Amino acid sequence: MSETIPSGPWQSLPPSVQTIHARLAQKMPGLGAQLRPGASFAECGGDSIEFVELLCAIEADYGVRLRTDEIATLQTVGELLLLVDQRATKRPAPLP
């Protein structure tokens, strides 16, 4: 199964960020479908364990390790994925 670029509110963000969201939504289907770029992680229904899982997936796939002080300044999921896009040291191949 290939990653599908999301529609709706994600269309306002760069294609590279849309691809990051699509990959995370595919890896974490229960949570990924709920993520909205203009909402906080908690507003999207995520809990602390899911947030850690999300950060682990980001680090594994994009080579981005975020410090607590960096995360604390982010207000929305969109800001998080923009930061990942800016700092990515690798780009994973699409999931099968």
N, C-alpha and C positions, 0 to 999 in steps of 0.2 A: 504494500500500500504506500503510495507516495504522499508527501505532505501537500495539503491543500491550503492555499493562501486564504485566510479568513476574509469574510466580507463585513459589512457594517462599520462599526466605529474604528476598526483596525485599518480601514482603507485610508484614513487621514495620516497614518504613519508611514515612514519609508518602507519599501518592499523588503529590505533586509530585516527590519523589526517584525514585519508581518510573518516572515519566514521563521523567525525565532519563536513567535507565538504559536505558529502552526506546529512546529516541532514539539514544543512543550505540551501543547494540547493533545498531541498524538501519544506522547510518552506518559502523560498524566491525564487520561481522558475525563475522569470525574471532576477534576479541578479545572483543567484547561478550557473546557467549554464555558465555564463561568467567569473566566478572567475578562475584565473590561479595561481598556487603556486609561480611562479617566477616573477609575475607582481605586480605592486602597485594596490591599490584599484581603483585609478583614471584611470589607464591604462585598467582596466577591465570594465570601463564604469560606475562605481559607483559614486554617488554624496553624498553630506554631509548628506542629510536626510536618504538615504539608509545606510550610514555608521552608523548612530545613531541606525537605526532599527537593523542592524547586531549586534551591541554591546549589544542592549537590548535582542536580541535572545540568544546571547552567555551567558549573565548574567543569564537569566531565565533558560536556559537548562543546563548550566555547572557550575553555581555558581561563575563565574569569572567576577569580576568588574575591568576594566582596567582604570588606571589613564591617564590623558593627557600626562604626561611625559613618561609613558611606551609606549603609542601608537606612540609618536613622534619619537622614536628610531627605529621603525619597518619600513622596506623597502618594504616588499612584503606580499601578502596574506598568503603565506606559513609560513612566520615567525609569523604572527598573530595567525594562527591556531596551530602552534607548541607551542606557549606560552599558548594558551587556554588549549591544551592537558596537558602541564606540571602543570598548576595551577588548573585544574578542581577539584572541591570539590564534584561534583556529575556527574553522567552519566545518561542521560535520556533514557527511554525505547524507542524503535523504534516507529516512527509515524505509525498510522494505514494505 
